[in-house]
Amino acid sequence: MPLVITQNTMAVEANGTTLATATHTPDGWHVSTWPHPLTLNEAITALTIAERVATHGETDPFVIAWREELAHG
């Protein structure tokens, strides 16, 4: 599952399907699966979460832990 990164956009894809995207704006990175702007590292984490959900589901312990960490970061 590739993570495609350019200067102002990022996307995680699987089997030709885009799972989540991120776009950089002056107030941060806006990830399609996250409710508020994030830092670059947080956006990469959010994209990783989207990939993990696709492969392991919403109840995966890593998904749960990473979401908690990102929400409190």
Secondary structure, DSSP 8 states (H G I E B T S, - for coil): --EEE-SSEEEEEETTEEEEEEEEETTEEEETTSSS-B-HHHHHHHHHHHHHHHHH-TT-HHHHHHHHHHHH-
